[in-house]
C-alpha cells in the first residue's frame, strides 16, 4: 500500500483507464432530435447536457507509464455526444498536456455550476488510478507529481460536485484501478442529488489495461442490444451494470461495482436499442503464436473465424482477422466448432429461446456462485448467456450467466 503522500505507480502494473460519466439523466438527456446513428432514449434535450472529458495517456512524469493512443475511447465518447447534438461549446475536452490538476478542477467546477435543475452533467476521465494508505482514491492528471496532493482526488471530485452541481441525479462510471473508491467517496460526501455508480473494479482491486469497461459503455450508448437482458428495446442502469459485471468478470477476471444512493432509479434508461435481434459477439480465446488470447468472435465462414482482439493497441476494427476455427475455443463449456458448424454466429440471435442440445428455457440446472452450486431454472436464453432463477430466491436475484458456471 502506498504512503498517504507518495505516488507509487508501480502498484498499477497494467494500464488503468479511469472513466467517470457523471450526469443528471445521462444519455436520456439526448432527445428524439438526435441525428441518425446515435441511439439514445428520448425526453431530454441535447442543449441541457454539459460535458467534461479528460483523457490522459501521456504524463509529464516518467514515473507514470504511458499508454497506446490508438483507438482511444475518450475521443470516441466526445464524438458520440457531438453527433448526438450536444453543442460544441458545452463540451470541454482536456487531452494530455491540457489535463493539468488546475485545469481539470476548474472545468469540473465551472461546468457543474452552470448546470440548471434537470440538466445533465457528464465528466469523463481516463488514466491511472490508485489508493493511499487510508483507502482514499486518486487519479493521475498530466502534471501528477511525487505526492498525492498533486493528483486528482476522488474525494475532491465528489465534494466539488456536491457543492456545485444543481441537477437532480448523478451517474458515475469509472474504469481504473481501485475505481470502487468513487462510490465510497460519494457516500461519504452525501450529495443532495440522486446518484448511480458503475465501475470496473471494487475499491481494493486493480483494473485491466484494456478498454473492456469503456467499450461496454460505448456499445450501450450506440444502441447495441448486448445489454438489453429483457429484450424490451431499452437498456437500463441495472441492465448495463449486469452486462458490465459479466464482461469484466469473464474477460478481465475482476469484479465490477454497481451502486446507487439517495433514491436513484435503477430502472433509469441509458439508451434505446437499434436492432432488437442483434446478437452479442461471443467471448472466446484464440491461439496466436503459441499463446491463448481473449477475443470477440464476430463471424464464421468457410472454416475460418473472424475475431476482434481485446488487447490495447490491437483492438481496432482494422486489426480484426480471420483465423482457423481450430485455433478458437470458447470461454464457456461448448465447442465453437460444434456451435457454428452450420450457422453464422452473426445471425444466431434469431432463435433466442434455445442454445445447445439441453440448455433451453425451463431446464433445471445448478449454477456456480462464489464457490458453491445453487439449484436454478433457466428462464431466458441469449446466445451463450442464460438468465437463471435461483430456487427459493426472489426474482430480483436472477442473473445472466455463461455455460462455464452451469452444470
KAMO-V907503 format. One record per residue. RES is the residue in one letter. SS is DSSP state (a for helix, b for strand, c for the rest). Layout:
RES/SS
RES/SS
This chain:
X/c
X/c
X/c
X/c
X/c
X/c
X/c
X/c
X/a
X/a
X/a
X/c
X/c
X/c
X/c
X/c
X/c
X/c
X/c
X/c
X/c
X/c
X/c
X/c
X/c
X/a
X/a
X/a
X/a
X/c
X/c
X/c
X/c
X/c
X/c
X/c
X/c
X/c
X/c
X/c
X/c
X/c
X/c
X/c
X/c
X/a
X/a
X/a
X/b
X/b
X/b
X/b
X/b
X/b
X/b
X/c
X/c
X/c
X/c
X/c
X/c
X/c
X/c
X/c
X/c
X/c
X/c
X/c
X/c
X/c
X/c
X/c
X/a
X/a
X/a
X/a
X/a
X/a
X/a
X/a
X/a
X/a
X/a
X/c
X/c
X/c
X/c
X/a
X/a
X/a
X/b
X/b
X/b
X/b
X/b
X/a
X/a
X/a
X/c
X/c
X/a
X/a
X/a
X/a
X/a
X/a
X/a
X/a
X/a
X/a
X/a
X/a
X/a
X/a
X/c
X/c
X/c
X/c
X/c
X/b
X/b
X/b
X/b
X/b
X/b
X/b
X/c
X/c
X/b
X/b
X/b
X/c
X/c
X/c
X/c
X/c
X/b
X/b
X/b
X/c
X/c
X/c
X/c
X/c
X/c
X/c
X/c
X/a
X/a
X/a
X/c
X/b
X/b
X/a
X/a
X/a
X/a
X/a
X/a
X/a
X/a
X/a
X/a
X/a
X/c
X/c
X/c
X/c
X/b
X/b
X/b
X/b
X/b
X/b
X/c
X/c
X/c
X/c
X/c
X/c
X/a
X/a
X/a
X/a
X/a
X/a
X/a
X/a
X/a
X/c
X/c
X/c
X/c
X/b
X/b
X/b
X/b
X/b
X/b
X/c
X/c
X/c
X/c
X/c
X/c
X/c
X/c
X/c
X/c
X/c
X/c
X/a
X/a
X/a
X/a
X/a
X/a
X/a
X/a
X/a
X/a
X/c
X/c
X/c
X/a
X/a
X/a
X/c
X/c
X/c
X/c
X/c
X/c
X/b
X/b
X/b
X/a
X/a
X/a
X/a
X/a
X/a
X/a
X/a
X/a
X/a
X/a
X/a
X/a
X/a
X/a
X/a
X/c
X/c
X/c
X/c
X/b
X/b
X/b
X/b
X/b
X/c
X/c
X/c
X/c
X/c
X/c
X/c
X/b
X/b
X/b
X/b
X/c
X/c
X/c
X/c
X/c
X/c
X/c
X/c
X/c
X/b
X/b
X/b
X/b
X/b
X/b
X/b
X/c
X/c
X/b
X/b
X/b
X/b
X/b
X/b
X/b
X/b
X/b
X/b
X/b
X/c
X/c
X/b
X/b
X/b
X/b
X/b
X/b
X/c
X/c
X/c
X/c
X/c
X/c
X/c
X/a
X/a
X/a
X/c
X/b
X/b
X/b
X/b
X/a
X/a
X/a
X/b
X/b
X/b
X/c
X/c
X/c
X/c
X/c
X/a
X/a
X/a
X/a
X/c
X/c
X/c
X/c
X/c
X/a
X/a
X/a
X/a
X/a
X/a
X/a
X/c
X/c
X/b
X/b
X/c
X/c
X/c
X/b
X/b
X/c
X/c
X/c
X/b
X/b
X/b
X/b
X/b
X/b
X/c
X/c
X/b
X/b
X/b
X/b
X/b
X/b
X/b
X/b
X/b
X/b
X/b
X/c
X/c
X/b
X/b
X/b
X/b
X/b
X/b
X/c
X/c
X/c
X/c
X/a
X/a
X/a
X/c
X/b
X/b
X/b
X/b
X/a
X/a
X/a
X/b
X/c
